[in-house]
Amino acid sequence: MNHEFTEQYYLLTKERLLAQKELINELGAPVIPIVDAIALLPLIGEIDTFRAKGILNTTPGKCINRNVSHLFIDLSGVTLLDTMVAHQIYQLIKRTRSQ
């Protein structure tokens, strides 16, 4: 019985952590509608490789779902903008432009 309880507790904890991680990723790159077909992507804090790839993978889909034709990317809150981040932002622009 102790083993079964421990296993169920582990699975529940793992599921909660994955849900929280997904929520953090969602809130880390919100596409905020301003007016029809125009939205804002405010980026704040450090952007590492993992976060940059997440932004690159999720933002185009969010724009499609919200029928966004113009996306303003606000980088004023980014503490460090290195070449990797700049490249990812460039890839994001290319990917959203082609959709």
N, C-alpha and C positions, 0 to 999 in steps of 0.2 A: 504494500500500500504506500509506503514511504517513497519507493522508486516511482510509482505512478504519479504521485503528487508532485515530486520533483520534476519529472518529465513534462507534465502539464504546465507547471509554473514556468519552466524554461521556455516552452513554446509560446505561452502568453506574453512573457517578457520580450521575447524575440519579435513577436508580431507588433507589440507596442513600439519598440525601438524603430522598426522599419516604418511604421506609420508616422512617428515623430520625425524621422529623417526625411521622409517625403514631404511633410509639412514645412520643415525648415528649408528644403530646396525650393518649394513653391513660393514661400515668402521671401526667399533670397533674390528672386528675379521676377517681381510682379509686373505684369503688363496691365497698366492702369488706363482705362479708356478716358479720353478727355472730351471729345465730341465724336460725331459719326466718323468712323474710319480713321480716326487719329488717336494714338495712344502714346503713353510714356513708359519707358523702362528705366526706373531709377536704380542705379547700382551703388551700393554703399559698402565700405570696408575693404578688406583684402580679397583679392580674387586669385585663388590658386588654380592649378591645373584642373582639379576635380570640379570646382565650382564653375570655371570657365566652360568646361565641356557640358556641364549640366545646363548652363544658360544657352549654349549653342544648340543643344538638343531639344530643349523645351520651348524656347521663345517663338520659333517659327510656327509651331502648332498652336500656341496661344493666340498668335496673330491671325491665323486662319480661322480659329473658332470664333473670334470676336470681329471678323471681317475688317481687320486693320490694314489700311493701305499705306499709312504713314506712321512710322514708329520713331519717336525721339528717344535717343539713348542719353541719359543724364549720367555723366561720369564724374560729376563734381564731388561726390562722396567717396570716390575710390582713393585709397591712401597711396597706393603704389601702382603705377601703370608701366609694367615692363613690356618687353617685346612679345612675350608669349601672350599676354592679355590683349595687347594691341592686335596681334594676329587673330586671336579668337573673335574679337569685336569685328574685325574686317570680314572674317568668315561669316559671322552673323549677318552683317550687312549684305553680303553676296547672297546668302541663302534666303533672306527675307525678300530681297529685291527680285529674285527669280520666281517667287510664288505669287 
